[in-house]
Amino acid sequence: MRRSAPCRITRPPLRLGSANNDVRLLQIRLNRISNNYPNIPKIPYVNGIFADATENAVREFQKTFNLAQDGIVGSATWFAVERIYAAV
């Protein structure tokens, strides 16, 4: 019996100015993670718009988990967000 590789969901990079459902998903996940890691600031408006508050939360998340602190949610940051979100 042949096993297939696990399905990996790829998400587009997100940055300041992005606006879509992936940003909203990111905001929800970061706010939940921040309950366990209070140094990550809450994003007050979960609206799918990657504004300053989202960028600040992303940078603090990246700092906390030893990622490049560029404020951009690329594949490494997405992977870490998903991994940490599943653990909290």
KEZAZA-294491 format. One line per field, with one value per residue (C-alpha): x, y negated, z negated; residue number from 0; chain. Coordinates in Angstrom, 1 decimal, m for minus. Each point is the difference from the previous one (the first is absolute). Last residue first. Layout:
N
x = [X,...]
y = [Y,...]
z = [Z,...]
resi = [NUM,...]
chain = [A,...]
# end
This chain:
88
x = [m2.0,1.9,m2.0,0.6,3.8,0.3,m2.3,1.9,3.3,m0.8,m1.4,3.2,2.2,m2.2,m0.1,m1.8,1.9,0.8,3.7,1.1,1.7,m1.2,1.1,m3.5,m0.5,1.6,m2.3,m3.1,1.1,0.4,m3.3,m1.8,1.5,m1.0,m3.6,m0.2,1.5,m2.5,m0.6,m3.7,m2.1,m2.2,1.1,0.1,1.8,3.1,1.2,3.7,2.4,1.8,m3.0,1.0,m2.7,m2.9,2.1,m0.4,m3.7,0.5,2.6,m2.4,m2.9,2.3,1.5,m3.5,m1.0,3.2,m0.8,m3.5,1.3,1.7,3.8,1.2,2.8,1.1,m1.4,1.8,m2.5,m1.1,1.1,m2.0,2.0,m1.7,1.9,1.9,m2.0,0.3,0.2,m1.4]
y = [m26.3,2.6,m0.3,m3.8,0.6,2.2,m2.1,m3.2,1.7,1.2,m3.4,m1.6,2.3,m0.2,m3.8,m2.3,m3.3,m2.1,0.4,1.5,3.1,2.8,0.7,1.0,m3.1,m2.3,1.3,m0.3,m3.6,m0.9,1.6,m1.9,m3.3,0.7,0.8,m3.2,m2.0,1.2,3.4,m0.3,3.1,m1.6,1.2,m3.4,m0.2,2.1,1.2,m0.6,3.0,m0.4,1.8,3.4,2.4,m2.3,m1.5,3.3,m0.6,m3.6,1.3,2.7,m2.4,m2.6,2.7,1.2,m3.6,m0.5,3.2,m1.4,m3.0,m3.3,m0.4,m3.6,1.0,3.5,3.4,2.8,2.3,3.1,3.6,2.8,3.2,3.3,2.8,2.2,2.8,3.5,2.9,3.4]
z = [m22.9,2.0,3.3,m0.1,m0.5,3.0,2.2,m0.9,0.4,3.5,1.1,m1.3,1.9,3.2,0.1,m2.4,0.4,m3.1,0.7,m3.3,1.4,m2.3,m3.6,m1.4,m2.2,2.6,2.8,m2.3,m0.9,3.7,0.9,m2.9,1.2,3.6,m1.0,m2.0,2.8,2.7,1.7,0.7,m0.5,m2.6,m3.4,m1.5,m3.4,0.9,m3.4,m0.7,m0.2,m3.4,m1.4,1.4,m1.1,0.7,2.9,1.9,0.2,1.3,2.5,1.3,0.5,1.7,2.3,1.1,0.7,2.0,2.0,0.6,1.9,m0.3,0.4,m0.7,m2.4,0.9,0.8,1.9,1.8,m1.8,0.7,m1.4,m0.4,0.8,m1.5,2.5,1.5,m1.3,2.4,m1.0]
resi = [87,86,85,84,83,82,81,80,79,78,77,76,75,74,73,72,71,70,69,68,67,66,65,64,63,62,61,60,59,58,57,56,55,54,53,52,51,50,49,48,47,46,45,44,43,42,41,40,39,38,37,36,35,34,33,32,31,30,29,28,27,26,25,24,23,22,21,20,19,18,17,16,15,14,13,12,11,10,9,8,7,6,5,4,3,2,1,0]
chain = [A,A,A,A,A,A,A,A,A,A,A,A,A,A,A,A,A,A,A,A,A,A,A,A,A,A,A,A,A,A,A,A,A,A,A,A,A,A,A,A,A,A,A,A,A,A,A,A,A,A,A,A,A,A,A,A,A,A,A,A,A,A,A,A,A,A,A,A,A,A,A,A,A,A,A,A,A,A,A,A,A,A,A,A,A,A,A,A]
# end
